[in-house]
Structures are given as C-alpha cells and as structure tokens.
Amino acid sequence: MTTSVSVWLVLVLALVAANLPFFSQKLFGVIARPSPKSLGVRLLELLALYLLSGLVGLFLENRAGQIVPQTWEFYAITVTLFLTFAFPGFVYRYLLRHRD
C-alpha cells in the first residue's frame, strides 16, 4: 500500500467515523440501545471513534516506516479536523427537521 493510499484511507475512515454517532441510534453502529442516544453518549462515541481512527493511522504509519513523534499541535489539529468532519452528521441529527 502506498503512502498516498494510506492517507486517503485514514481520511475516509475519519469522515465515516465522525458521522457514525449522528446517523445511527446504535452504539458504534452495532450495539442496540433500548433508548435513544443522548448528546453526551454521542460525544463519548465520537471521542472513541477519533481514538480508533488515530490508531489505524498510527498502524499504517508504522507499516510505512518509522513513526514520527507528534506534539500537542498535531493532536489539536486532528481533533479540529475530526470535529469538522462530524459537522454534516450533527446538522442532520440536531438542526434539520425530521418528518415523523
């Protein structure tokens, strides 16, 4: 797998993972819940999926070569990018009117 394919894979995975909590009533898209998810549960799920997508990126970076040490700026930017990716799902869940 080339480096550019790895980068695109991580970006697409992050885009899907960022929107999953807002488009599904199930935890992580697979675990059924008896009641609808609250915003707090969705945010915790968003955090867990951010960490999971980061681990996938770390794994792919390790396979490509040496892992580059990161500082706090890297994590601030990736969290911001992940939250930006989550915006369409948030708009769909909380700002659009749904027909009942």
N, C-alpha and C positions, 0 to 999 in steps of 0.2 A: 504494500500500500504506500503510495507516495505521500509526501508531506501535504501537498495541496488537497488531496482526497481526505486525509485525516482532519485537516482544518474544516473543510466543508461538512464532514460527518459530525464533528463536535458542534458546529453552528446549527445544523439542522436538528440534532438531538436536543440542544438547548432550547431552540424555538418550540419544539413539540413539548418538552418537559415543562417549560414555563407556562404553557397554556393548559396543560392537562388538569391542574386543580380546578380551573374555572369551567371547563367544558364537561366534566364528569362529576356525578354525585358520589362515586365510589372512591375510596382511598387509593391513591396511586393507580387509579383506573381499573383495579381488580377486586378490592375488598369492599363488599357491600356493607352499607350502614343502615340501621333502622330509621334514622332521622336525617334530614338534610344537613350538609356540612355548613358550619358557621365560617365567618371570615377568618377567625383565628386558626381554625383547623386548616383552611386553605393556605394561609400564610406559612404554617408549620410544614405543610406538604410542599409548598414552594421552596422553602429552605432545604428540605431533604432532597428534593429533585435537583436543586442547584449543586449541592454537595455530590450527588451521584453523577451529574454531568461533568463536574470537575474531576472526579475520579476517573471517568472514562477518558477525558483529555489527558490526564496525568499518565494513564496506562499507554495511550497512543504515543505520547511524547517519549516515554521510556522505551517503547519499541523502536522509535525512530533514532534514538541516540541518547545522549546524556540529558538528564533533567536539569533545566536551568533554574537556579534559586530565584524565588519571587519575593518582592517586598509588599508592603501594605497597599501601595498604589495599584498593583496588579489586581488585587482582590477587590479594591474599591471600584475599579473599572468593570471587572467581570460581574459584580453584583448589580451595578447600574445597568449594564447591558442585559443581564438576565431579567431585571425588572422591566426594562423597555420591551423585551420580547414578550413579557406577560401582559402587556397593555391590551392587546386585542381580546384576550380571554376575559380580563377584568371588565372591559367595556361591554362585552357580550353578557356577562353574568349580572352586573350591577347597574349599568346605565341604560341598556336597551329595554324597552317594554316587551314582555313576552305575552303572547296570546295564550290564555288558559283554556 
